[in-house]
Amino acid sequence: MKKITLDSLYRKKHPKEGASPSKISAITAYDALFASLFDPHVDLILVGDSLNMSFAGKPDTLSVGMAEMLYHTKAVCRGVQRAFVVADMPYGSYTHEKQALKNALKFYQQTRADAIKLEGGQARAPLIARLVQEGVAVVGHIGLLPQSVRAVGGYKIVGKTPTSARQLLEDALSVQEAGASLVVLEGVVASVATEISQRLKIPTIGIGSGAGCDGQILVFSDLLGLFKAFKPKFVRTYLEGGTLIEEALQRYVQDIQTGHFPSEQESY
Ligand code: KIV
């Protein structure tokens, strides 16, 4: 099984002569079990701070810390042989350069993550450049920034006005210029995300940003139909996982009540 590297991801956008470009497929994972199921199929696995919601049941991503992100990244890496693993820098872990460096290096020193991701555009460029200088592969994240949800007052699609679209392009170019290897475009109007993807040399990975991005990512619990409280417009559910689990659990409980589980073959 050939390990996916930054070079192989870049080559999907810029193939060698004669080959056609192909899209990057990405998904989140928070543990070794799911990561090992996803690993043979996707190019990139993100240990997203969305785990604070999907895994820990919190209302947003803000309260997850470095200890939890390191724990989940280690678990995911144990389940991965092939995919490129990206770990999210949690909110508050990269507010100062020194602190950001210390925390980013922890992902390299304590886990087998291939890159870290941090939110923010132009304003984060100097920090990205510093991390890259230190040998850290950085994935940018611009557009709708979940770590800014309280400041902004909700999850809002961006790029709807010419000013916002221009700022997004500036953000994307700054992040690329600073040395980021990939950039996530979240909640960006599709036409703007397409233009950014065409203007950037580095691959873009979209979530809720239309088909013009160089790759796509979804949170695994949305994709597998495990999270059913609400469904954003951009999510496509590929499995009714929640319903299948409910049905399985009903049968399990029924079998216990009726004495059909365990059977003789399932007993010692
Ligand atoms: O935390 C996360 O899962 C993310 C994706 C939404 C890109 O950042």
Boltz pocket constraint, residues with backbone or C-beta under 6 A from the ligand:
constraints:
  - pocket:
      binder: B
      contacts: [[A, 28], [A, 46], [A, 47], [A, 48], [A, 49], [A, 50], [A, 51], [A, 88], [A, 184], [A, 186], [A, 207], [A, 217], [A, 219]]
      max_distance: 6.0
